[in-house]
Amino acid sequence: MIGTLGKRSVILLVSVFLLAGCSDIKELQNANYATAIGVDFKDGKYESYIQMVNLDQVATTEGGSAGESQMLVSKAVANTFEEAFFEVYRTAQERIIWAHVTSIVLSDSALDQGFQHIFDALTRYYEFRLTPWVFGTSESIEEVLSQTGFFAKTSLDTVMHNPMRSYEQSSKVRPIKLQRLAREMFEPSQTTFIPSLSIDRTQWEKNGEDEPKLEINGAFFIQNDHFKGFFTTDQLEGLRWLIPDTQRASLVVPDEDNTEYVMVIKDPVPRTNPGIKEGKPSFDIVVSMRGYFTNRNENHHLVIPQIHKQSIKEVEDEILALYQLGIENNVDFLNLEHQFFRKHPKEWLTLKKDGQLFIDEDSLNEITIHLNIKHTGAILNKSLDMKNIK
């Protein structure tokens, strides 16, 4: 009898402990999930924006049916970013969960004020992760956070929350996550960059009316928390050949007859060799890449050796143009100074002064491009009459 009572007592005691252990569990439906954070700086004050997406709708969309996208964007203003961030709680109807934030959008003016204190404020809270994508913008933060995906999908299905889907097809400006940005900002003399989000209001139409969509139109550059400015994708053409992240990029190659061919370049492998020549920094850049033809704009004989040579020249010209743009704007796009620091730290310490570049127009010694063109069949050193190909 005692044994039976003892067993019942143990079972009852365990049940009490289990119930007590569940007492502080919060129901999922009684929380709000932040998905993006925006930061602006106007008139001497910080503006904090929070985007929330209806996650129930996300699940419904994946299941095959969806209504109109439901998103909320809040705005709070204060003297510091921390104060503005906490102002959001004043009108929060339920607990805000920060673990689902996948994007941070910073205005150009906020970047100009410095990113380090924003990073410190965000990462001090235990719920916040270092995995969100980071973007800059010159557009209205509120408008950027309010853009939707295609076919009634939420903002979670845009380049702001998932930039790698489009980057894998066309590698223009590489996306960056918060953890990588923080690491590169604290590396001596390393120049990093944040993709710039803008709103294209004319390219897409929905039922005959303009349908605005997000696009990446350039990048903001930072060196050790010093804001270096914004540059467009057209100005940054040469950057894609120097980024190991590049997966697939198109190259338009003109020949002597002004016929244009389109080549797809895949997985470039860049290497920078820093040295000292006549007492000054000197750099050689070597890029290995592979490519294949996808199209041409006119019917023409395809002469592989000629196009191969012209393709190499186009890549060299783009890299050289980017280098010269950096000299003019005091931006080390090619990260030559960081490479010099890694190879010659003592000499770097002597040369680096006042945040100015110690490289000049003569520092880039040589650019070497190794291009391996993949062919369908043995067509190297042959001309193909494109008219005869069916």
LOVOLUM-555935 format. One record per residue (C-alpha): residue in three letters; y, x, z. Coordinates in steps of 0.5 Angstrom, whole numbers, plus 500, padded with zeros to 3 digits. Layout:
! residues N
<site aa="ALA" v="Y" u="X" w="Z"/>
...
This chain:
! residues 390
<site aa="MET" v="500" u="500" w="500"/>
<site aa="ILE" v="505" u="506" w="502"/>
<site aa="GLY" v="503" u="509" w="495"/>
<site aa="THR" v="505" u="503" w="491"/>
<site aa="LEU" v="511" u="502" w="495"/>
<site aa="GLY" v="513" u="509" w="494"/>
<site aa="LYS" v="512" u="509" w="487"/>
<site aa="ARG" v="516" u="503" w="486"/>
<site aa="SER" v="522" u="506" w="490"/>
<site aa="VAL" v="522" u="512" w="485"/>
<site aa="ILE" v="522" u="508" w="479"/>
<site aa="LEU" v="528" u="504" w="482"/>
<site aa="LEU" v="532" u="510" w="484"/>
<site aa="VAL" v="531" u="513" w="477"/>
<site aa="SER" v="533" u="507" w="474"/>
<site aa="VAL" v="540" u="507" w="479"/>
<site aa="PHE" v="541" u="514" w="476"/>
<site aa="LEU" v="540" u="512" w="469"/>
<site aa="LEU" v="545" u="506" w="470"/>
<site aa="ALA" v="550" u="511" w="473"/>
<site aa="GLY" v="550" u="516" w="468"/>
<site aa="CYS" v="551" u="511" w="462"/>
<site aa="SER" v="557" u="508" w="466"/>
<site aa="ASP" v="563" u="512" w="463"/>
<site aa="ILE" v="560" u="512" w="456"/>
<site aa="LYS" v="565" u="509" w="451"/>
<site aa="GLU" v="563" u="504" w="446"/>
<site aa="LEU" v="565" u="506" w="439"/>
<site aa="GLN" v="568" u="500" w="436"/>
<site aa="ASN" v="573" u="501" w="442"/>
<site aa="ALA" v="576" u="507" w="439"/>
<site aa="ASN" v="581" u="509" w="434"/>
<site aa="TYR" v="579" u="515" w="429"/>
<site aa="ALA" v="584" u="520" w="427"/>
<site aa="THR" v="583" u="523" w="420"/>
<site aa="ALA" v="589" u="527" w="418"/>
<site aa="ILE" v="595" u="530" w="421"/>
<site aa="GLY" v="602" u="531" w="418"/>
<site aa="VAL" v="607" u="535" w="420"/>
<site aa="ASP" v="615" u="535" w="418"/>
<site aa="PHE" v="621" u="538" w="420"/>
<site aa="LYS" v="628" u="534" w="419"/>
<site aa="ASP" v="635" u="535" w="422"/>
<site aa="GLY" v="632" u="539" w="428"/>
<site aa="LYS" v="626" u="535" w="430"/>
<site aa="TYR" v="619" u="535" w="429"/>
<site aa="GLU" v="616" u="529" w="425"/>
<site aa="SER" v="608" u="528" w="427"/>
<site aa="TYR" v="604" u="523" w="423"/>
<site aa="ILE" v="597" u="521" w="424"/>
<site aa="GLN" v="593" u="517" w="419"/>
<site aa="MET" v="587" u="513" w="421"/>
<site aa="VAL" v="582" u="510" w="416"/>
<site aa="ASN" v="577" u="504" w="417"/>
<site aa="LEU" v="571" u="507" w="418"/>
<site aa="ASP" v="567" u="501" w="418"/>
<site aa="GLN" v="570" u="500" w="411"/>
<site aa="VAL" v="567" u="507" w="409"/>
<site aa="ALA" v="560" u="505" w="411"/>
<site aa="THR" v="561" u="498" w="407"/>
<site aa="THR" v="564" u="502" w="401"/>
<site aa="GLU" v="558" u="507" w="401"/>
<site aa="GLY" v="553" u="501" w="401"/>
<site aa="GLY" v="556" u="498" w="395"/>
<site aa="SER" v="561" u="493" w="396"/>
<site aa="ALA" v="569" u="494" w="399"/>
<site aa="GLY" v="575" u="490" w="399"/>
<site aa="GLU" v="582" u="493" w="399"/>
<site aa="SER" v="583" u="500" w="402"/>
<site aa="GLN" v="585" u="500" w="410"/>
<site aa="MET" v="589" u="505" w="412"/>
<site aa="LEU" v="594" u="506" w="418"/>
<site aa="VAL" v="600" u="512" w="418"/>
<site aa="SER" v="604" u="513" w="425"/>
<site aa="LYS" v="610" u="517" w="425"/>
<site aa="ALA" v="613" u="520" w="432"/>
<site aa="VAL" v="619" u="524" w="432"/>
<site aa="ALA" v="621" u="529" w="438"/>
<site aa="ASN" v="624" u="536" w="439"/>
<site aa="THR" v="618" u="539" w="439"/>
<site aa="PHE" v="611" u="538" w="435"/>
<site aa="GLU" v="607" u="538" w="442"/>
<site aa="GLU" v="612" u="532" w="444"/>
<site aa="ALA" v="612" u="528" w="437"/>
<site aa="PHE" v="604" u="529" w="437"/>
<site aa="PHE" v="604" u="526" w="444"/>
<site aa="GLU" v="609" u="520" w="442"/>
<site aa="VAL" v="603" u="517" w="438"/>
<site aa="TYR" v="599" u="515" w="445"/>
<site aa="ARG" v="605" u="511" w="446"/>
<site aa="THR" v="603" u="505" w="441"/>
<site aa="ALA" v="596" u="507" w="441"/>
<site aa="GLN" v="592" u="501" w="442"/>
<site aa="GLU" v="585" u="504" w="444"/>
<site aa="ARG" v="583" u="511" w="445"/>
<site aa="ILE" v="584" u="516" w="439"/>
<site aa="ILE" v="578" u="520" w="437"/>
<site aa="TRP" v="581" u="527" w="434"/>
<site aa="ALA" v="574" u="530" w="432"/>
<site aa="HIS" v="574" u="526" w="425"/>
<site aa="VAL" v="580" u="530" w="423"/>
<site aa="THR" v="579" u="533" w="416"/>
<site aa="SER" v="586" u="534" w="413"/>
<site aa="ILE" v="592" u="537" w="416"/>
<site aa="VAL" v="598" u="536" w="411"/>
<site aa="LEU" v="605" u="540" w="413"/>
<site aa="SER" v="611" u="540" w="409"/>
<site aa="ASP" v="615" u="546" w="406"/>
<site aa="SER" v="620" u="545" w="412"/>
<site aa="ALA" v="615" u="545" w="417"/>
<site aa="LEU" v="612" u="551" w="414"/>
<site aa="ASP" v="619" u="555" w="414"/>
<site aa="GLN" v="619" u="554" w="422"/>
<site aa="GLY" v="613" u="557" w="423"/>
<site aa="PHE" v="605" u="555" w="423"/>
<site aa="GLN" v="603" u="559" w="429"/>
<site aa="HIS" v="606" u="554" w="434"/>
<site aa="ILE" v="603" u="548" w="431"/>
<site aa="PHE" v="596" u="551" w="430"/>
<site aa="ASP" v="596" u="553" w="438"/>
<site aa="ALA" v="598" u="546" w="440"/>
<site aa="LEU" v="593" u="543" w="436"/>
<site aa="THR" v="587" u="547" w="438"/>
<site aa="ARG" v="588" u="547" w="445"/>
<site aa="TYR" v="585" u="540" w="445"/>
<site aa="TYR" v="578" u="540" w="446"/>
<site aa="GLU" v="576" u="535" w="441"/>
<site aa="PHE" v="580" u="538" w="435"/>
<site aa="ARG" v="576" u="542" w="431"/>
<site aa="LEU" v="577" u="548" w="426"/>
<site aa="THR" v="574" u="545" w="420"/>
<site aa="PRO" v="580" u="541" w="417"/>
<site aa="TRP" v="583" u="543" w="410"/>
<site aa="VAL" v="590" u="545" w="410"/>
<site aa="PHE" v="595" u="543" w="405"/>
<site aa="GLY" v="603" u="543" w="404"/>
<site aa="THR" v="607" u="539" w="401"/>
<site aa="SER" v="614" u="537" w="398"/>
<site aa="GLU" v="613" u="530" w="398"/>
<site aa="SER" v="614" u="525" w="403"/>
<site aa="ILE" v="608" u="526" w="408"/>
<site aa="GLU" v="608" u="518" w="409"/>
<site aa="GLU" v="607" u="517" w="402"/>
<site aa="VAL" v="601" u="523" w="401"/>
<site aa="LEU" v="597" u="520" w="407"/>
<site aa="SER" v="598" u="513" w="404"/>
<site aa="GLN" v="594" u="515" w="398"/>
<site aa="THR" v="588" u="512" w="396"/>
<site aa="GLY" v="582" u="514" w="392"/>
<site aa="PHE" v="579" u="511" w="386"/>
<site aa="PHE" v="576" u="503" w="386"/>
<site aa="ALA" v="578" u="501" w="393"/>
<site aa="LYS" v="576" u="507" w="396"/>
<site aa="THR" v="580" u="510" w="402"/>
<site aa="SER" v="584" u="517" w="403"/>
<site aa="LEU" v="577" u="520" w="405"/>
<site aa="ASP" v="575" u="520" w="397"/>
<site aa="THR" v="581" u="524" w="395"/>
<site aa="VAL" v="583" u="532" w="394"/>
<site aa="MET" v="586" u="531" w="401"/>
<site aa="HIS" v="580" u="530" w="405"/>
<site aa="ASN" v="574" u="533" w="400"/>
<site aa="PRO" v="578" u="538" w="395"/>
<site aa="MET" v="571" u="542" w="393"/>
<site aa="ARG" v="569" u="536" w="389"/>
<site aa="SER" v="574" u="537" w="383"/>
<site aa="TYR" v="575" u="545" w="385"/>
<site aa="GLU" v="568" u="546" w="383"/>
<site aa="GLN" v="569" u="543" w="376"/>
<site aa="SER" v="576" u="546" w="375"/>
<site aa="SER" v="578" u="552" w="380"/>
<site aa="LYS" v="586" u="552" w="380"/>
<site aa="VAL" v="588" u="553" w="387"/>
<site aa="ARG" v="583" u="555" w="392"/>
<site aa="PRO" v="582" u="550" w="398"/>
<site aa="ILE" v="583" u="553" w="405"/>
<site aa="LYS" v="580" u="551" w="412"/>
<site aa="LEU" v="584" u="552" w="418"/>
<site aa="GLN" v="579" u="557" w="421"/>
<site aa="ARG" v="580" u="561" w="415"/>
<site aa="LEU" v="588" u="560" w="415"/>
<site aa="ALA" v="588" u="562" w="422"/>
<site aa="ARG" v="584" u="569" w="421"/>
<site aa="GLU" v="588" u="571" w="415"/>
<site aa="MET" v="594" u="570" w="418"/>
<site aa="PHE" v="593" u="575" w="423"/>
<site aa="GLU" v="590" u="580" w="419"/>
<site aa="PRO" v="595" u="586" w="418"/>
<site aa="SER" v="599" u="585" w="411"/>
<site aa="GLN" v="595" u="580" w="409"/>
<site aa="THR" v="598" u="574" w="404"/>
<site aa="THR" v="594" u="567" w="404"/>
<site aa="PHE" v="596" u="561" w="401"/>
<site aa="ILE" v="596" u="553" w="402"/>
<site aa="PRO" v="595" u="549" w="396"/>
<site aa="SER" v="600" u="544" w="395"/>
<site aa="LEU" v="599" u="536" w="395"/>
<site aa="SER" v="604" u="532" w="390"/>
<site aa="ILE" v="603" u="525" w="388"/>
<site aa="ASP" v="602" u="524" w="380"/>
<site aa="ARG" v="605" u="517" w="379"/>
<site aa="THR" v="604" u="517" w="371"/>
<site aa="GLN" v="597" u="520" w="369"/>
<site aa="TRP" v="592" u="514" w="371"/>
<site aa="GLU" v="593" u="506" w="370"/>
<site aa="LYS" v="590" u="501" w="374"/>
<site aa="ASN" v="590" u="494" w="370"/>
<site aa="GLY" v="596" u="496" w="366"/>
<site aa="GLU" v="600" u="499" w="371"/>
<site aa="ASP" v="601" u="506" w="374"/>
<site aa="GLU" v="596" u="508" w="379"/>
<site aa="PRO" v="599" u="514" w="383"/>
<site aa="LYS" v="594" u="519" w="385"/>
<site aa="LEU" v="594" u="526" w="389"/>
<site aa="GLU" v="594" u="532" w="385"/>
<site aa="ILE" v="594" u="540" w="387"/>
<site aa="ASN" v="601" u="542" w="384"/>
<site aa="GLY" v="601" u="549" w="386"/>
<site aa="ALA" v="601" u="553" w="393"/>
<site aa="PHE" v="605" u="555" w="399"/>
<site aa="PHE" v="605" u="563" w="401"/>
<site aa="ILE" v="605" u="566" w="408"/>
<site aa="GLN" v="604" u="573" w="410"/>
<site aa="ASN" v="603" u="574" w="418"/>
<site aa="ASP" v="607" u="567" w="419"/>
<site aa="HIS" v="612" u="569" w="415"/>
<site aa="PHE" v="614" u="563" w="410"/>
<site aa="LYS" v="614" u="566" w="403"/>
<site aa="GLY" v="615" u="560" w="399"/>
<site aa="PHE" v="612" u="555" w="394"/>
<site aa="PHE" v="610" u="557" w="387"/>
<site aa="THR" v="607" u="552" w="381"/>
<site aa="THR" v="600" u="552" w="378"/>
<site aa="ASP" v="603" u="555" w="372"/>
<site aa="GLN" v="606" u="561" w="375"/>
<site aa="LEU" v="599" u="562" w="379"/>
<site aa="GLU" v="595" u="563" w="373"/>
<site aa="GLY" v="593" u="570" w="374"/>
<site aa="LEU" v="591" u="568" w="381"/>
<site aa="ARG" v="584" u="565" w="380"/>
<site aa="TRP" v="581" u="571" w="377"/>
<site aa="LEU" v="583" u="575" w="384"/>
<site aa="ILE" v="579" u="570" w="388"/>
<site aa="PRO" v="572" u="570" w="389"/>
<site aa="ASP" v="572" u="563" w="391"/>
<site aa="THR" v="573" u="561" w="384"/>
<site aa="GLN" v="567" u="558" w="381"/>
<site aa="ARG" v="569" u="555" w="374"/>
<site aa="ALA" v="576" u="556" w="370"/>
<site aa="SER" v="578" u="555" w="363"/>
<site aa="LEU" v="582" u="560" w="359"/>
<site aa="VAL" v="585" u="558" w="352"/>
<site aa="VAL" v="584" u="564" w="348"/>
<site aa="PRO" v="589" u="565" w="341"/>
<site aa="ASP" v="587" u="569" w="336"/>
<site aa="GLU" v="591" u="572" w="330"/>
<site aa="ASP" v="591" u="566" w="326"/>
<site aa="ASN" v="594" u="562" w="332"/>
<site aa="THR" v="587" u="558" w="333"/>
<site aa="GLU" v="586" u="557" w="340"/>
<site aa="TYR" v="579" u="557" w="343"/>
<site aa="VAL" v="577" u="554" w="350"/>
<site aa="MET" v="573" u="559" w="354"/>
<site aa="VAL" v="570" u="557" w="361"/>
<site aa="ILE" v="570" u="563" w="366"/>
<site aa="LYS" v="565" u="563" w="372"/>
<site aa="ASP" v="564" u="566" w="378"/>
<site aa="PRO" v="569" u="572" w="377"/>
<site aa="VAL" v="568" u="578" w="382"/>
<site aa="PRO" v="575" u="582" w="383"/>
<site aa="ARG" v="575" u="589" w="386"/>
<site aa="THR" v="581" u="593" w="389"/>
<site aa="ASN" v="581" u="600" w="389"/>
<site aa="PRO" v="587" u="603" w="393"/>
<site aa="GLY" v="589" u="610" w="393"/>
<site aa="ILE" v="595" u="615" w="393"/>
<site aa="LYS" v="598" u="618" w="387"/>
<site aa="GLU" v="604" u="623" w="388"/>
<site aa="GLY" v="605" u="621" w="395"/>
<site aa="LYS" v="605" u="613" w="393"/>
<site aa="PRO" v="600" u="607" w="394"/>
<site aa="SER" v="597" u="606" w="387"/>
<site aa="PHE" v="592" u="601" w="386"/>
<site aa="ASP" v="586" u="600" w="380"/>
<site aa="ILE" v="584" u="592" w="380"/>
<site aa="VAL" v="577" u="591" w="377"/>
<site aa="VAL" v="574" u="584" w="375"/>
<site aa="SER" v="567" u="582" w="373"/>
<site aa="MET" v="566" u="575" w="370"/>
<site aa="ARG" v="562" u="571" w="365"/>
<site aa="GLY" v="564" u="566" w="360"/>
<site aa="TYR" v="562" u="561" w="355"/>
<site aa="PHE" v="566" u="557" w="349"/>
<site aa="THR" v="566" u="550" w="350"/>
<site aa="ASN" v="571" u="548" w="345"/>
<site aa="ARG" v="576" u="550" w="339"/>
<site aa="ASN" v="582" u="546" w="337"/>
<site aa="GLU" v="582" u="548" w="329"/>
<site aa="ASN" v="576" u="549" w="325"/>
<site aa="HIS" v="575" u="556" w="324"/>
<site aa="HIS" v="571" u="562" w="323"/>
<site aa="LEU" v="569" u="565" w="330"/>
<site aa="VAL" v="569" u="572" w="331"/>
<site aa="ILE" v="566" u="574" w="337"/>
<site aa="PRO" v="568" u="581" w="338"/>
<site aa="GLN" v="575" u="579" w="336"/>
<site aa="ILE" v="575" u="573" w="341"/>
<site aa="HIS" v="572" u="578" w="347"/>
<site aa="LYS" v="578" u="583" w="346"/>
<site aa="GLN" v="583" u="577" w="346"/>
<site aa="SER" v="580" u="574" w="352"/>
<site aa="ILE" v="580" u="580" w="356"/>
<site aa="LYS" v="588" u="581" w="354"/>
<site aa="GLU" v="589" u="574" w="356"/>
<site aa="VAL" v="586" u="575" w="363"/>
<site aa="GLU" v="590" u="582" w="364"/>
<site aa="ASP" v="596" u="579" w="362"/>
<site aa="GLU" v="596" u="573" w="367"/>
<site aa="ILE" v="594" u="578" w="373"/>
<site aa="LEU" v="600" u="583" w="370"/>
<site aa="ALA" v="605" u="577" w="370"/>
<site aa="LEU" v="603" u="575" w="377"/>
<site aa="TYR" v="604" u="582" w="380"/>
<site aa="GLN" v="611" u="582" w="377"/>
<site aa="LEU" v="612" u="575" w="380"/>
<site aa="GLY" v="611" u="578" w="386"/>
<site aa="ILE" v="615" u="584" w="386"/>
<site aa="GLU" v="621" u="579" w="384"/>
<site aa="ASN" v="620" u="575" w="390"/>
<site aa="ASN" v="617" u="580" w="395"/>
<site aa="VAL" v="610" u="576" w="395"/>
<site aa="ASP" v="604" u="580" w="395"/>
<site aa="PHE" v="600" u="575" w="391"/>
<site aa="LEU" v="594" u="581" w="389"/>
<site aa="ASN" v="594" u="583" w="397"/>
<site aa="LEU" v="595" u="590" w="395"/>
<site aa="GLU" v="598" u="592" w="402"/>
<site aa="HIS" v="592" u="589" w="406"/>
<site aa="GLN" v="587" u="593" w="401"/>
<site aa="PHE" v="591" u="599" w="403"/>
<site aa="PHE" v="591" u="598" w="410"/>
<site aa="ARG" v="584" u="597" w="410"/>
<site aa="LYS" v="583" u="604" w="406"/>
<site aa="HIS" v="589" u="608" w="409"/>
<site aa="PRO" v="591" u="605" w="416"/>
<site aa="LYS" v="595" u="611" w="418"/>
<site aa="GLU" v="599" u="611" w="411"/>
<site aa="TRP" v="600" u="604" w="411"/>
<site aa="LEU" v="603" u="604" w="418"/>
<site aa="THR" v="608" u="609" w="416"/>
<site aa="LEU" v="610" u="605" w="410"/>
<site aa="LYS" v="610" u="598" w="412"/>
<site aa="LYS" v="617" u="596" w="415"/>
<site aa="ASP" v="621" u="590" w="416"/>
<site aa="GLY" v="617" u="585" w="412"/>
<site aa="GLN" v="619" u="588" w="406"/>
<site aa="LEU" v="614" u="590" w="400"/>
<site aa="PHE" v="612" u="598" w="400"/>
<site aa="ILE" v="609" u="597" w="393"/>
<site aa="ASP" v="613" u="597" w="387"/>
<site aa="GLU" v="613" u="596" w="379"/>
<site aa="ASP" v="609" u="602" w="378"/>
<site aa="SER" v="604" u="601" w="384"/>
<site aa="LEU" v="599" u="598" w="380"/>
<site aa="ASN" v="596" u="603" w="376"/>
<site aa="GLU" v="590" u="600" w="372"/>
<site aa="ILE" v="587" u="593" w="370"/>
<site aa="THR" v="580" u="593" w="368"/>
<site aa="ILE" v="576" u="587" w="366"/>
<site aa="HIS" v="569" u="586" w="364"/>
<site aa="LEU" v="567" u="580" w="361"/>
<site aa="ASN" v="560" u="578" w="359"/>
<site aa="ILE" v="560" u="572" w="354"/>
<site aa="LYS" v="554" u="568" w="354"/>
<site aa="HIS" v="552" u="566" w="347"/>
<site aa="THR" v="547" u="561" w="344"/>
<site aa="GLY" v="543" u="565" w="340"/>
<site aa="ALA" v="544" u="572" w="337"/>
<site aa="ILE" v="551" u="571" w="335"/>
<site aa="LEU" v="554" u="577" w="337"/>
<site aa="ASN" v="558" u="581" w="332"/>
<site aa="LYS" v="557" u="575" w="327"/>
<site aa="SER" v="562" u="570" w="324"/>
<site aa="LEU" v="560" u="563" w="325"/>
<site aa="ASP" v="563" u="558" w="320"/>
<site aa="MET" v="564" u="552" w="324"/>
<site aa="LYS" v="564" u="547" w="318"/>
<site aa="ASN" v="557" u="549" w="317"/>
<site aa="ILE" v="555" u="547" w="324"/>
<site aa="LYS" v="552" u="540" w="325"/>
